[in-house]
Amino acid sequence: MTRPRLLDLFCGAGGAAMGYHRAGFDVVGVDIKPQLRYPFEFHQGDAMTWPLDGYDAIHASPPCQGYVQWQNLNAERYGSRVAHPMLIAPVRERLRASGLLYVIENVQGAPVVRMSMLCGSMFGLGLRRHRFFETNLLLLDHPSCGHTGDELAVYGKLDGRRIWTRADGSEVRAVATLEQAQAVMGIDWMDWDEIKEAIPPAYTEHIGRQLLEHIHAGAV
């Protein structure tokens, strides 16, 4: 059976792409920056203008920096705030107009709607990394968070520090090496700058299986 095609917009180094591939999609990635380690077909281009025809589903991960609450709080505190693009609304408009199945992924605080939250602890990974997903398909099957308190964080600078302090003063244990980050994320092909921006493939493998079931049901 021919594998359905999924367009991966704002693809980064391919964390989401790998999950969809494992679920059963042929994935094509598009990003404004070159992605030398992207594991599938890749095109450098503008995700906001890239043609959407010829695909069965679309995933989009617009830049999250403008929606990250703790980052914005710190930026205001230290006078380092930078204007970041806020693209979720125009991305949603494009994807809805396409008539295709779509998924929009972003962080807590982003204006995604009909959202589902996924966490590393749902998939036996050693991190939380809550991410929120908007889709025009009703996702029926969701595991629950199973936090143990031993989860690690994958963000910031890779300088060997074990404790990071959030803007609210709370502390979180962070990975100390790239190998540790790769292990808890389930990603073995990215460098540090790539993996700290990625999502674990387990998230989109879970979502991709449900998209695939819907596509196959419509083909019967």
C-alpha positions as CSV (number, residue, x, y, z in Angstrom):
1,M,0.0,0.0,0.0
2,T,1.3,3.5,-0.9
3,R,2.3,5.5,2.2
4,P,0.3,8.8,2.6
5,R,2.4,11.9,2.2
6,L,2.7,14.4,5.0
7,L,4.1,18.0,4.7
8,D,6.2,19.0,7.7
9,L,6.3,22.9,7.8
10,F,8.8,24.7,10.0
11,C,10.4,21.3,10.2
12,G,13.6,22.0,12.1
13,A,15.9,18.9,12.3
14,G,13.0,16.4,12.1
15,G,11.8,15.4,15.5
16,A,8.2,15.5,14.5
17,A,9.0,14.1,11.1
18,M,10.5,10.9,12.5
19,G,7.4,10.2,14.5
20,Y,5.2,10.6,11.5
21,H,7.5,8.4,9.4
22,R,7.3,5.7,12.1
23,A,3.6,5.9,12.1
24,G,3.5,5.2,8.3
25,F,3.8,8.5,6.4
26,D,6.3,9.6,3.7
27,V,7.4,13.0,5.1
28,V,8.6,16.1,3.2
29,G,10.1,18.9,5.3
30,V,10.2,22.6,4.6
31,D,12.2,25.2,6.7
32,I,13.5,28.7,6.1
33,K,16.9,27.5,7.3
34,P,19.1,24.7,5.9
35,Q,18.6,21.5,7.9
36,L,21.6,19.3,7.0
37,R,20.5,16.5,9.4
38,Y,16.9,16.4,8.5
39,P,16.3,12.6,7.9
40,F,13.9,12.8,5.0
41,E,13.2,14.8,1.8
42,F,13.9,18.4,2.6
43,H,13.4,21.7,0.9
44,Q,14.7,25.1,2.1
45,G,11.9,27.6,1.7
46,D,9.2,29.8,3.3
47,A,6.6,27.6,5.1
48,M,4.1,30.5,4.8
49,T,4.1,30.3,1.0
50,W,5.1,26.7,0.3
51,P,2.5,24.9,-1.9
52,L,0.2,22.6,0.1
53,D,-1.2,20.5,-2.7
54,G,-0.2,16.9,-3.2
55,Y,-0.3,15.9,0.4
56,D,-2.6,13.9,2.6
57,A,-1.9,15.8,5.8
58,I,0.2,18.7,7.1
59,H,2.1,19.3,10.3
60,A,3.2,22.8,11.3
61,S,5.5,23.9,14.2
62,P,5.5,27.7,13.9
63,P,8.3,29.5,16.0
64,C,7.5,29.2,19.7
65,Q,9.7,31.9,21.1
66,G,7.1,34.6,21.2
67,Y,4.8,32.3,23.2
68,V,7.2,31.0,25.8
69,Q,6.1,32.6,29.0
70,W,9.2,32.2,31.2
71,Q,11.4,33.4,28.3
72,N,9.4,36.5,27.9
73,L,9.4,37.2,31.6
74,N,13.1,36.9,31.7
75,A,13.5,39.1,28.6
76,E,11.4,41.8,30.2
77,R,13.3,41.5,33.5
78,Y,16.7,41.9,31.8
79,G,15.7,44.2,29.0
80,S,16.6,41.7,26.3
81,R,13.2,41.2,24.8
82,V,13.2,40.5,21.0
83,A,10.2,40.6,18.7
84,H,9.5,37.1,17.5
85,P,7.0,36.2,14.8
86,M,3.5,35.2,16.0
87,L,2.4,32.9,13.2
88,I,-0.1,30.5,14.6
89,A,-3.2,32.4,13.4
90,P,-2.0,32.9,9.8
91,V,-0.8,29.3,9.7
92,R,-4.2,28.1,10.9
93,E,-5.9,30.1,8.2
94,R,-3.7,28.5,5.5
95,L,-4.2,25.0,6.8
96,R,-7.9,25.3,7.2
97,A,-8.2,26.6,3.7
98,S,-6.3,23.6,2.3
99,G,-9.1,21.2,3.3
100,L,-6.5,18.7,4.5
101,L,-5.9,17.0,7.8
102,Y,-3.6,19.3,9.8
103,V,-1.7,19.5,13.1
104,I,-0.3,22.6,14.7
105,E,2.2,22.1,17.5
106,N,3.4,24.6,20.0
107,V,4.2,25.4,23.7
108,Q,2.0,26.2,26.7
109,G,0.7,29.7,26.3
110,A,0.4,29.5,22.5
111,P,-3.1,30.2,21.1
112,V,-3.7,26.7,19.8
113,V,-7.4,25.6,19.9
114,R,-9.0,22.2,20.4
115,M,-5.7,21.3,21.9
116,S,-4.3,18.1,23.2
117,M,-1.3,18.1,25.5
118,L,1.4,15.4,25.3
119,C,4.2,14.8,27.8
120,G,7.3,12.7,27.7
121,S,6.2,10.7,30.8
122,M,3.2,9.4,28.7
123,F,5.6,7.5,26.5
124,G,8.2,6.3,29.1
125,L,10.7,9.1,28.3
126,G,12.8,10.8,31.0
127,L,11.4,14.3,30.5
128,R,8.1,16.2,30.7
129,R,8.4,18.6,27.7
130,H,4.7,19.4,27.5
131,R,3.6,20.3,24.0
132,F,0.2,21.3,22.8
133,F,-1.4,20.1,19.5
134,E,-4.3,21.6,17.5
135,T,-5.8,19.4,14.8
136,N,-9.0,19.3,12.8
137,L,-9.3,15.6,13.6
138,L,-10.7,14.6,17.0
139,L,-8.0,12.7,18.7
140,L,-9.6,10.0,20.8
141,D,-6.8,8.0,22.4
142,H,-4.6,9.8,25.0
143,P,-2.4,8.5,27.7
144,S,-2.0,10.3,31.0
145,C,0.9,12.1,32.5
146,G,2.9,9.9,34.8
147,H,5.4,12.3,36.3
148,T,7.8,10.8,38.9
149,G,9.8,13.9,39.8
150,D,13.0,12.5,38.1
151,E,12.3,14.1,34.7
152,L,15.1,16.1,33.1
153,A,14.9,19.3,31.1
154,V,16.4,19.8,27.6
155,Y,16.9,23.5,26.9
156,G,19.2,26.4,27.5
157,K,23.0,26.2,27.2
158,L,24.8,22.8,27.4
159,D,27.4,23.9,30.0
160,G,27.3,21.0,32.4
161,R,25.0,22.6,34.9
162,R,22.5,20.3,36.5
163,I,20.0,22.8,37.9
164,W,18.2,25.5,36.0
165,T,16.0,28.1,37.7
166,R,12.7,29.1,36.0
167,A,11.4,32.7,36.0
168,D,9.1,31.8,38.9
169,G,12.0,30.8,41.0
170,S,11.4,27.0,40.8
171,E,14.2,24.7,39.9
172,V,14.4,21.9,37.3
173,R,17.1,19.3,36.8
174,A,18.6,19.6,33.3
175,V,20.6,17.2,31.1
176,A,24.3,17.7,31.3
177,T,25.4,16.1,28.1
178,L,24.2,15.8,24.5
179,E,24.1,12.0,24.9
180,Q,21.8,12.4,27.9
181,A,19.5,14.7,25.9
182,Q,19.4,12.3,23.0
183,A,18.5,9.4,25.3
184,V,15.6,11.2,27.1
185,M,14.3,12.6,23.8
186,G,14.5,9.4,21.8
187,I,16.6,11.3,19.1
188,D,20.1,10.2,18.0
189,W,20.9,12.3,15.0
190,M,20.7,15.9,16.2
191,D,23.3,18.3,17.8
192,W,22.5,20.3,20.9
193,D,21.2,23.4,19.1
194,E,18.8,21.2,17.2
195,I,17.6,18.9,19.9
196,K,16.8,21.6,22.4
197,E,14.2,23.0,19.9
198,A,12.8,19.6,18.9
199,I,9.9,17.5,20.1
200,P,10.3,13.8,20.8
201,P,9.2,11.6,17.8
202,A,7.0,9.6,20.2
203,Y,4.5,12.5,20.3
204,T,3.9,12.6,16.5
205,E,4.1,8.8,16.1
206,H,1.1,8.7,18.5
207,I,-0.8,11.4,16.6
208,G,0.3,10.1,13.2
209,R,-1.2,6.7,13.9
210,Q,-4.6,8.3,14.4
211,L,-4.3,10.5,11.3
212,L,-3.4,7.4,9.3
213,E,-6.4,5.4,10.6
214,H,-8.6,8.3,9.5
215,I,-7.0,8.4,6.1
216,H,-7.3,4.7,5.5
217,A,-10.9,4.7,6.7
218,G,-11.7,7.3,4.2
219,A,-10.1,5.3,1.4
220,V,-12.3,2.2,2.0
